[in-house]
Amino acid sequence: MKVVLIVPPRPYLLNQKALPNLGILTVSSVFKELGHEVEVLDFADGWRFIEADLYGIYVSTPDVQVSVSILKWIKAKGAKKVICGGPHATLRPKECFEFGFDAVCVGDGEVTVPKVLNGEKLAVGWLKNIDEAPHPDRTCLDLKTYDFEIAGVQATSMMTCYGCIWRRCAFCCRPPHDVLRFHSAEWVIQDLNEIADLGFKAVMIYDDEFFTYPQRDMKIINALGEMGFTWRAFGHSRFLLKNKQLVCEASQNGLREVLIGVESGSNRILQTINKGTTAEMNKQAIEMLHNLNVDVKAAMIVMLPGESKETLEETWSFCEEVKDYVKDWDFCMLVPYPGSLICEKPEGFNIKFEERKIYTAYKGMHTKTWNPLKVSTSKLTFEEGLSWRNVLESRFKFKNF
């Protein structure tokens, strides 16, 4: 059977081809292991129609509208069966059927793809041991056409676990049946060898949080160092500070950058969103990384529940305190995605927004297609919040004044 898997374009990103879609690459491996012919199309390169027996489209919430447009486009060209998977399919399967998909995969493709092939329209399943998952099919696309660098070295991506160890942030979407699952160090090292064989010497570890499983992580860190990899990861200040020795070892084995989800400089906001950190913890983690010669990117969110002029002044003060230790910043407007506490139970938070407008909103501040969600609190209008975001970015990211 001929299968075509489609990655929707993401016009809200400054660079649509920074890194490949690991979910699609893994699903490609699943189909191939089952004996099917697979072709993967990244529509960032332009829309293409190839005749096939089965089509699969990746659907995340920011991509819903374009994914549905692709569905209608390929159906009009003669596609008989089109399935979908991805975060939005897992969180809102009923909606995906309403869009017109013939089958919906909820959970891990390693489990759901065989069910779809057996005729199930709603295929649900989760791997208990994710080492049973095949390695991503990194041959189905030309990874060298993707443009992501770490310390000047071209990089590709990998994941060493499924899920987040914290899983409590009120703005974060989380499937109800998903749990944190780790690959073994041996599985990860094999994946690193496959990446090295493709000619890459840098890797982005795309786990929600790294530095959380010291016994396993140390083996991975040592392998990264021995293989000469330059690498980058995401970190949560609570676990960075808890595992200082692990972070120190990482800094001596190729770690060059860590992105920390700081979110806010206000302790009131951090408590409201159940971030599990304080402004002081974030400051300590940033300073620690800086002292280890690891670059820090700080991710911030404006218009979180309860946001006010006072909380944003606290964020401004925090940024001033750490600006000499942060190499790069990301200032986003809040988008409460389906599956997050803020979206599912907005009555419990001091916030207002139109849920349907979520599907047209994402960060893309500097793209023509940016359409920010008009979110407000009892103390701050959307326009005021957007003005704060713009000034924060100008001051700290672009250092304009």
Secondary structure as UniProt FT lines:
FT   STRAND          2..7
FT   TURN            11..12
FT   TURN            16..17
FT   HELIX           22..33
FT   TURN            34..35
FT   STRAND          37..42
FT   HELIX           43..45
FT   STRAND          54..58
FT   HELIX           61..63
FT   HELIX           64..76
FT   TURN            77..78
FT   STRAND          82..85
FT   HELIX           87..91
FT   HELIX           93..99
FT   STRAND          103..107
FT   HELIX           109..117
FT   TURN            118..119
FT   STRAND          122..125
FT   HELIX           130..132
FT   TURN            138..139
FT   HELIX           143..145
FT   STRAND          149..150
FT   TURN            151..152
FT   STRAND          153..154
FT   STRAND          156..158
FT   STRAND          161..162
FT   TURN            170..171
FT   TURN            176..177
FT   STRAND          181..182
FT   HELIX           185..197
FT   TURN            198..199
FT   STRAND          202..205
FT   HELIX           214..226
FT   TURN            227..228
FT   STRAND          230..235
FT   HELIX           237..242
FT   HELIX           244..251
FT   TURN            252..254
FT   STRAND          255..263
FT   HELIX           267..272
FT   TURN            273..274
FT   HELIX           279..291
FT   TURN            292..293
FT   STRAND          295..302
FT   TURN            305..306
FT   HELIX           309..322
FT   HELIX           323..325
FT   STRAND          328..333
FT   TURN            338..339
FT   HELIX           341..344
FT   HELIX           346..348
FT   HELIX           355..360
FT   TURN            365..366
FT   TURN            368..369
FT   STRAND          376..377
FT   TURN            378..379
FT   HELIX           382..392
FT   HELIX           393..397
//
